[in-house]
Amino acid sequence: MRIPINTNVVKRHGLALDELLTLLLGYYRVNYADVLKRLEEKGLISKDVFDSTGMVLSDNTMNLVAKILIESDEKLEKCSIKDFDTLAEKLQRCYPEGVKDNTTYPWRGDREEIAQKLRILVSRFNFDFTEREAIKATKEYVKSFKPPYKGMKLLRSFVLKTIKSVKGPSDIDSLFMTVIENNRETG
């Protein structure tokens, strides 16, 4: 089952997103108290000590929800990449082993995090690419540096870095997208 929600349509009908989500609980006949109890038993939430009907989500739970929302996006089904985890492993092999100098961060990062960032590029930023383009861009980027790779970004930051803004929505930086787009223009 897919439940697409266009927030503009929600607003057009005079509702806020939180109101629609609450209405969906009734629409699908969800017993909120039972669900809260199950989620707490699974360790996904904690009860909000200041609000008996509220919940607190850990960072891990927030990441799980974000992952489910991204992986549910129809754009991923239409994308030329079918296995983001395998692609992430291939990109990791393009990067040097070990940790970046003067840090504790591994160059290659975590496969799941890299795969999620690739999915986000497709889902949120409508950036479709092929496996060949991805590997070529990553190899070119790494090759443009010499050991000890001074100034080179970690793989996770090369693929996608979110820059939090105090004044408004976050910006993104993706050298991965830039290299692929440049290769498309020149090649």
Buried (B, 14 or more C-beta within 10 A) or exposed (E): EEEEEEEEEBEEEEBEEEEBEBEEEEEEEEEEEEEBEEBEEEEBBBBEEEEEEEBEBEEEBEBEEEBEEBEEBEBBEEBEBEEBEEBBBBBBEBBBEEEBEEEEEBBBBEBEBBBBBBBBBBBBEEBBBEBEBBBBBBBBBBEEEEEEBEEBBBBBBBBBBEEEEEEEEEEBBBBBBEBBBEBEEEE
